[in-house]
Amino acid sequence: MTKPIEAAVSSPVEYVKRFHEELTAFRRDIHAHPELGFEEHRTADAVARQLGALGIEMHRGLAGTGIVGTIRGRQNRSGRAIGLRADMDCLPIHEANTHAHRSTHAGRMHACGHDGHTTMLLGAARYVNDTRDFDGTVHLIFQPAEESGGGGGVMVREGLFDKFPMDEVYALHNWPSLPVGQVGVRAGPMMAATDEIRITVHGKGGHGALPHLAVDPVVVSAHLITALQTIASRNVSPVDAVVVSVCSMATSQVGAFNVIPDAVELVGTVRSFRPETRKLAQARVREICTGVAQGLGAQVAVVYKEGYPATINSAREAEFAAQVAERVFGKDNVHRDIDPTMGGEDFAYLLQTRPGAYVFLGQGGSELGCLLHNPRYDFNDAVIPLGAGYLASLAQAALPL
């Protein structure tokens, strides 16, 4: 076991700044070698080497490439434990940046900052491990496949909380719309449920000059796209929130200017916060598609696939996360009721099982010039000590000596 140092040596943020350059190099190495969900073998090995060098106990194998590191405090009279989670996977995006640490793998890129999340958790691990200035246990969760595959849910199903009992769990996500040094958190919904819809409209193809002899699936699809918007405008309360977006439209006949196709496929997404709204939207998608298609003489097949559930912060833990953020960043830099986003996050699975909070950490979008999932995005290395110090502060405050 690493001999504890006195926490009074410096604050967690200041302590992490001592090895900021080392962490930045690690983050950029991960950025240059991005790996998709459940394929994070190199990344997991790099994390394991860092934890091993610190003498941190670790377990590998949950969800394939997942790692859980365990740090025990100076005391364990409370018997309490908390989890701190970071995601490790990249996106299937071709990077447009030209900096030296750009992706070396065509079609793969850390466009959401998971390289930074992993690095910040390692920074927090170093401080927590060196000081052990807490009573209880801190579990470090390095999770695969957040972007697709629901690695968080897989880790839970494979026994994350059975093998590593935790009273509460926390995670950070960099947020380009907030300035560096600011934090956003709220009780209740932070991010939405992410459902997928695939609608196939079957008509009867024909000559574009003789539409009365065909059943035009393009016209039917146009009516469907418009009608689906009534779910938000006429079926859901104005003070609730739902998004229905048809994002792709493909016909069975492409390129001919005078051919009515046999079929059209629509692909889109439904986003919501409340389970009741999610259930309503699913029912209305099916009802509207069936009714419109029948009314216009076509047939329709609807595949509605539920994705990640909504990410819901528990009230006590959200307030706690805000209080810790105020101590680290200052009261004026903490947004306690930040607007939720219709983006999705599989940390939701962990929050379904344990109380906790998901927190946005300012990344400084105005300096970067682009937002998440952009081919020119890059994590802002200036926030590494801030995020690492905040995670370490959460651990200390949740498990006081």
C-alpha positions as CSV (number, residue, x, y, z in Angstrom):
1,M,0.0,0.0,0.0
2,T,1.3,3.5,-0.9
3,K,2.1,5.4,2.3
4,P,-0.5,8.2,2.7
5,I,0.6,11.8,2.5
6,E,-1.1,14.6,4.3
7,A,-4.1,16.0,2.4
8,A,-3.1,19.4,3.7
9,V,-0.1,19.4,1.3
10,S,-2.4,21.0,-1.3
11,S,-5.9,21.0,-2.6
12,P,-6.8,18.1,-5.0
13,V,-6.7,20.5,-8.0
14,E,-3.3,22.0,-7.1
15,Y,-1.9,18.5,-6.3
16,V,-3.0,17.2,-9.8
17,K,-1.4,20.2,-11.4
18,R,2.0,18.8,-10.3
19,F,1.7,16.1,-12.9
20,H,-0.5,17.9,-15.4
21,E,2.1,17.5,-18.2
22,E,2.2,13.8,-17.6
23,L,-1.6,13.4,-17.7
24,T,-1.8,15.6,-20.9
25,A,0.7,13.3,-22.6
26,F,-1.4,10.3,-21.6
27,R,-4.6,11.9,-22.8
28,R,-3.1,12.7,-26.2
29,D,-1.7,9.2,-26.6
30,I,-5.2,7.8,-26.0
31,H,-6.6,10.4,-28.4
32,A,-4.2,9.3,-31.1
33,H,-5.2,5.6,-30.7
34,P,-9.0,5.6,-30.4
35,E,-11.0,2.4,-30.0
36,L,-14.7,1.7,-30.5
37,G,-17.0,0.2,-27.9
38,F,-15.9,-3.2,-26.4
39,E,-12.7,-2.9,-28.4
40,E,-10.8,-0.7,-25.9
41,H,-8.0,-3.2,-25.4
42,R,-5.1,-0.8,-25.8
43,T,-6.8,1.9,-23.7
44,A,-7.6,-0.6,-21.0
45,D,-4.0,-1.8,-20.9
46,A,-2.8,1.8,-20.6
47,V,-5.2,2.4,-17.7
48,A,-4.1,-0.8,-16.0
49,R,-0.5,0.2,-16.3
50,Q,-1.2,3.5,-14.6
51,L,-3.2,1.9,-11.8
52,G,-0.6,-0.8,-11.4
53,A,2.2,1.8,-11.1
54,L,0.3,3.4,-8.3
55,G,-0.2,0.0,-6.5
56,I,-4.0,0.3,-6.9
57,E,-5.9,-2.9,-6.6
58,M,-7.9,-3.6,-9.8
59,H,-10.3,-6.0,-11.4
60,R,-10.5,-6.5,-15.2
61,G,-13.1,-8.1,-17.4
62,L,-16.5,-6.6,-16.7
63,A,-18.1,-5.9,-20.0
64,G,-14.9,-7.3,-21.6
65,T,-12.6,-4.3,-21.4
66,G,-13.9,-2.7,-18.3
67,I,-11.7,-2.0,-15.3
68,V,-12.6,-1.3,-11.7
69,G,-9.8,0.0,-9.4
70,T,-10.3,0.0,-5.6
71,I,-8.7,2.4,-3.1
72,R,-9.3,1.9,0.6
73,G,-9.1,4.9,2.9
74,R,-7.1,5.4,6.1
75,Q,-10.1,4.1,8.0
76,N,-13.2,2.0,7.2
77,R,-15.4,2.7,10.3
78,S,-18.2,3.8,8.1
79,G,-18.2,0.8,5.8
80,R,-19.3,3.2,3.0
81,A,-18.1,3.2,-0.6
82,I,-18.6,5.4,-3.6
83,G,-18.0,4.9,-7.3
84,L,-16.4,7.4,-9.8
85,R,-16.9,6.5,-13.4
86,A,-15.2,7.4,-16.7
87,D,-15.9,6.1,-20.2
88,M,-13.2,5.0,-22.6
89,D,-14.6,4.5,-26.1
90,C,-14.4,6.6,-29.2
91,L,-16.8,7.4,-32.1
92,P,-16.8,6.2,-35.7
93,I,-15.9,9.6,-37.0
94,H,-13.0,10.6,-39.3
95,E,-11.0,13.2,-37.5
96,A,-10.5,16.5,-39.4
97,N,-7.9,17.9,-37.0
98,T,-4.2,18.3,-38.0
99,H,-2.5,18.5,-34.6
100,A,0.2,16.0,-33.7
101,H,-2.0,13.8,-31.5
102,R,-4.8,13.4,-34.1
103,S,-6.2,10.0,-34.6
104,T,-4.0,7.4,-36.3
105,H,-7.0,5.3,-37.2
106,A,-9.1,6.4,-40.1
107,G,-12.8,6.5,-39.3
108,R,-12.3,6.5,-35.5
109,M,-12.0,9.5,-33.3
110,H,-12.3,10.7,-29.7
111,A,-14.9,13.3,-30.6
112,C,-16.7,13.3,-27.3
113,G,-13.9,13.6,-24.8
114,H,-13.8,10.2,-23.3
115,D,-10.0,10.3,-23.6
116,G,-10.2,13.3,-21.2
117,H,-12.7,11.6,-18.9
118,T,-10.4,8.6,-18.5
119,T,-7.4,10.8,-17.9
120,M,-9.2,12.9,-15.3
121,L,-10.3,9.8,-13.4
122,L,-6.6,8.6,-13.4
123,G,-5.6,12.0,-12.0
124,A,-8.2,11.7,-9.3
125,A,-7.0,8.2,-8.6
126,R,-3.5,9.5,-8.0
127,Y,-4.5,12.0,-5.4
128,V,-7.0,9.8,-3.7
129,N,-4.4,6.9,-3.6
130,D,-1.6,9.1,-2.4
131,T,-3.6,10.8,0.4
132,R,-6.2,8.1,1.4
133,D,-7.7,11.0,3.3
134,F,-11.1,9.4,3.7
135,D,-13.1,6.8,5.7
136,G,-14.3,4.0,3.4
137,T,-13.7,2.8,-0.1
138,V,-13.4,4.5,-3.5
139,H,-14.1,2.4,-6.6
140,L,-12.8,3.7,-10.0
141,I,-15.0,2.5,-12.8
142,F,-13.4,2.6,-16.3
143,Q,-16.3,1.7,-18.6
144,P,-16.3,0.6,-22.2
145,A,-18.9,1.2,-24.9
146,E,-20.8,4.3,-23.8
147,E,-21.4,5.6,-27.3
148,S,-23.0,2.3,-28.5
149,G,-23.6,-1.0,-26.8
150,G,-24.5,0.3,-23.4
151,G,-21.3,-0.8,-21.7
152,G,-22.6,0.7,-18.4
153,G,-25.6,-1.5,-18.5
154,V,-23.4,-4.5,-19.3
155,M,-21.2,-3.8,-16.3
156,V,-24.2,-3.6,-14.1
157,R,-25.7,-6.9,-15.4
158,E,-22.4,-8.6,-15.0
159,G,-22.3,-7.7,-11.3
160,L,-20.6,-4.3,-10.9
161,F,-22.5,-3.4,-7.7
162,D,-22.5,-7.0,-6.4
163,K,-18.7,-7.4,-6.7
164,F,-18.0,-3.8,-5.7
165,P,-20.7,-2.6,-3.3
166,M,-21.3,1.2,-3.6
167,D,-23.6,3.6,-1.8
168,E,-23.5,6.2,-4.5
169,V,-21.9,6.8,-7.9
170,Y,-20.7,9.9,-9.8
171,A,-19.5,10.8,-13.3
172,L,-18.3,13.9,-15.2
173,H,-18.8,14.9,-18.8
174,N,-17.0,17.7,-20.4
175,W,-19.4,20.4,-21.6
176,P,-18.2,22.8,-24.4
177,S,-21.1,25.2,-23.8
178,L,-19.8,26.0,-20.3
179,P,-16.7,28.1,-19.8
180,V,-13.6,26.4,-18.2
181,G,-14.0,26.4,-14.4
182,Q,-17.7,26.2,-14.4
183,V,-19.9,23.2,-13.5
184,G,-23.6,22.3,-14.2
185,V,-25.7,19.9,-12.3
186,R,-29.4,19.4,-11.4
187,A,-31.7,17.1,-9.5
188,G,-33.8,15.0,-11.9
189,P,-33.3,14.5,-15.6
190,M,-29.8,15.5,-17.0
191,M,-30.0,13.6,-20.3
192,A,-32.8,11.9,-22.3
193,A,-33.9,8.4,-23.1
194,T,-32.6,7.6,-26.6
195,D,-35.0,5.5,-28.7
196,E,-34.7,4.5,-32.3
197,I,-37.5,4.2,-34.9
198,R,-37.4,2.5,-38.3
199,I,-40.5,2.9,-40.4
200,T,-40.9,1.2,-43.7
201,V,-43.7,2.4,-45.9
202,H,-44.8,-0.1,-48.6
203,G,-46.7,1.3,-51.6
204,K,-47.1,0.4,-55.2
205,G,-44.5,1.6,-57.6
206,G,-45.3,3.1,-61.0
207,H,-44.6,5.8,-63.5
208,G,-44.2,9.3,-62.2
209,A,-46.5,10.6,-65.0
210,L,-49.3,8.2,-63.9
211,P,-49.5,8.5,-60.1
212,H,-53.1,7.5,-60.0
213,L,-52.1,4.0,-60.9
214,A,-49.6,3.8,-58.1
215,V,-49.6,4.1,-54.3
216,D,-46.9,6.6,-53.7
217,P,-44.9,5.8,-50.5
218,V,-43.0,9.1,-50.8
219,V,-46.2,11.1,-50.4
220,V,-47.2,8.8,-47.5
221,S,-43.9,9.3,-45.9
222,A,-44.2,13.1,-46.2
223,H,-47.5,12.9,-44.4
224,L,-46.0,10.6,-41.7
225,I,-43.1,12.9,-41.1
226,T,-45.4,15.9,-40.5
227,A,-48.0,13.9,-38.5
228,L,-45.3,12.5,-36.1
229,Q,-44.6,16.1,-35.0
230,T,-48.0,16.3,-33.4
231,I,-46.7,14.0,-30.7
232,A,-44.7,16.9,-29.3
233,S,-47.1,19.7,-30.2
234,R,-50.5,18.0,-29.4
235,N,-49.9,14.8,-27.3
236,V,-47.4,15.8,-24.7
237,S,-47.8,18.6,-22.1
238,P,-46.0,21.8,-23.1
239,V,-44.2,21.7,-19.8
240,D,-42.9,18.2,-20.5
241,A,-40.3,17.5,-23.3
242,V,-40.2,15.0,-26.2
243,V,-38.3,15.1,-29.5
244,V,-39.4,13.1,-32.5
245,S,-36.8,13.5,-35.3
246,V,-36.9,11.7,-38.7
247,C,-33.2,11.9,-39.7
248,S,-33.0,9.7,-42.8
249,M,-35.3,8.9,-45.7
250,A,-34.3,6.3,-48.4
251,T,-36.4,5.1,-51.3
252,S,-36.2,1.7,-53.0
253,Q,-35.7,3.5,-56.3
254,V,-32.9,6.1,-56.5
255,G,-31.9,8.3,-59.4
256,A,-34.8,8.0,-61.8
257,F,-36.7,11.2,-62.2
258,N,-39.9,9.5,-63.4
259,V,-40.2,6.4,-61.2
260,I,-42.4,6.1,-58.1
261,P,-40.7,3.6,-55.8
262,D,-42.3,0.7,-54.1
263,A,-41.1,1.5,-50.6
264,V,-39.5,4.2,-48.4
265,E,-37.6,3.6,-45.2
266,L,-37.5,6.4,-42.5
267,V,-35.0,6.3,-39.7
268,G,-35.1,8.5,-36.7
269,T,-35.1,9.0,-33.0
270,V,-37.4,9.7,-30.1
271,R,-36.1,11.4,-27.0
272,S,-37.9,11.9,-23.7
273,F,-37.2,12.3,-19.9
274,R,-40.2,10.8,-18.2
275,P,-41.1,7.1,-18.5
276,E,-44.7,8.0,-19.0
277,T,-43.9,10.3,-21.9
278,R,-41.6,7.6,-23.4
279,K,-44.4,5.1,-23.3
280,L,-46.9,7.6,-24.8
281,A,-44.5,8.5,-27.6
282,Q,-43.9,4.9,-28.5
283,A,-47.7,4.2,-28.7
284,R,-48.4,7.3,-30.7
285,V,-45.6,6.6,-33.2
286,R,-47.2,3.2,-34.0
287,E,-50.8,4.6,-34.1
288,I,-50.0,7.6,-36.3
289,C,-48.0,5.5,-38.8
290,T,-50.7,2.8,-39.0
291,G,-53.5,5.4,-39.4
292,V,-51.8,7.6,-42.0
293,A,-50.6,4.7,-44.1
294,Q,-54.0,3.0,-44.1
295,G,-55.8,6.3,-44.9
296,L,-53.5,6.7,-48.0
297,G,-53.7,3.1,-49.1
298,A,-50.3,2.0,-48.1
299,Q,-48.9,-0.5,-45.6
300,V,-46.4,0.3,-42.9
301,A,-44.0,-1.6,-40.6
302,V,-42.7,0.1,-37.5
303,V,-39.7,-1.1,-35.5
304,Y,-39.4,0.9,-32.2
305,K,-36.1,0.1,-30.4
306,E,-35.7,1.4,-26.9
307,G,-32.2,2.7,-26.2
308,Y,-30.6,4.1,-23.1
309,P,-33.0,5.2,-20.4
310,A,-33.0,8.8,-19.2
311,T,-30.1,9.9,-17.0
312,I,-31.8,10.9,-13.7
313,N,-29.8,12.4,-10.9
314,S,-31.1,11.7,-7.4
315,A,-31.9,14.8,-5.4
316,R,-29.6,14.3,-2.4
317,E,-26.6,13.4,-4.5
318,A,-27.1,16.2,-7.0
319,E,-27.2,18.7,-4.2
320,F,-24.1,17.1,-2.7
321,A,-22.3,17.3,-6.0
322,A,-23.2,21.0,-6.3
323,Q,-22.0,21.7,-2.8
324,V,-18.6,20.1,-3.5
325,A,-18.4,22.0,-6.8
326,E,-19.0,25.3,-4.9
327,R,-16.0,24.5,-2.6
328,V,-13.8,23.6,-5.6
329,F,-14.8,26.2,-8.2
330,G,-16.7,28.9,-6.2
331,K,-20.4,29.5,-5.8
332,D,-20.7,31.8,-8.8
333,N,-19.3,29.0,-11.1
334,V,-21.9,26.4,-10.3
335,H,-25.1,26.2,-12.2
336,R,-27.4,24.2,-9.9
337,D,-30.4,24.0,-12.3
338,I,-28.7,23.7,-15.7
339,D,-31.0,22.8,-18.5
340,P,-31.1,19.1,-19.3
341,T,-30.1,17.9,-22.8
342,M,-31.8,15.6,-25.2
343,G,-28.6,13.8,-25.7
344,G,-28.2,10.3,-24.2
345,E,-25.8,8.7,-21.8
346,D,-25.5,5.1,-20.5
347,F,-24.5,6.2,-17.0
348,A,-28.3,6.1,-16.7
349,Y,-28.0,2.4,-16.1
350,L,-25.8,3.0,-13.1
351,L,-28.2,5.6,-11.8
352,Q,-31.1,3.2,-12.1
353,T,-29.3,1.0,-9.7
354,R,-27.6,3.4,-7.3
355,P,-28.2,7.0,-6.3
356,G,-25.7,9.4,-7.7
357,A,-25.2,12.4,-10.0
358,Y,-24.0,13.2,-13.5
359,V,-22.2,16.5,-13.7
360,F,-21.2,18.7,-16.7
361,L,-17.7,20.2,-16.5
362,G,-17.0,23.4,-18.5
363,Q,-14.8,22.7,-21.5
364,G,-14.8,26.1,-23.0
365,G,-16.6,25.9,-26.4
366,S,-15.9,29.4,-27.4
367,E,-12.2,28.7,-27.3
368,L,-12.5,25.4,-29.2
369,G,-14.9,26.6,-31.9
370,C,-16.9,23.4,-32.0
371,L,-19.1,21.1,-29.9
372,L,-19.2,17.4,-29.2
373,H,-19.3,14.8,-32.0
374,N,-17.7,17.2,-34.3
375,P,-14.8,16.0,-36.5
376,R,-12.7,19.0,-35.3
377,Y,-13.4,18.5,-31.6
378,D,-10.6,18.0,-29.2
379,F,-10.7,17.7,-25.4
380,N,-9.3,20.8,-23.6
381,D,-6.3,19.7,-21.6
382,A,-6.5,22.7,-19.4
383,V,-9.5,21.2,-17.5
384,I,-7.7,18.0,-16.6
385,P,-6.6,19.2,-13.1
386,L,-10.1,20.7,-12.6
387,G,-12.0,17.6,-13.3
388,A,-9.5,15.3,-11.6
389,G,-9.5,17.5,-8.5
390,Y,-13.3,17.7,-8.4
391,L,-13.7,13.9,-8.6
392,A,-11.1,13.5,-5.8
393,S,-13.0,16.1,-3.8
394,L,-16.3,14.2,-4.2
395,A,-14.6,11.1,-2.8
396,Q,-13.2,12.9,0.2
397,A,-16.4,14.8,1.0
398,A,-18.6,11.7,0.6
399,L,-16.3,9.6,2.9
400,P,-15.1,12.1,5.6
401,L,-12.7,10.9,8.2
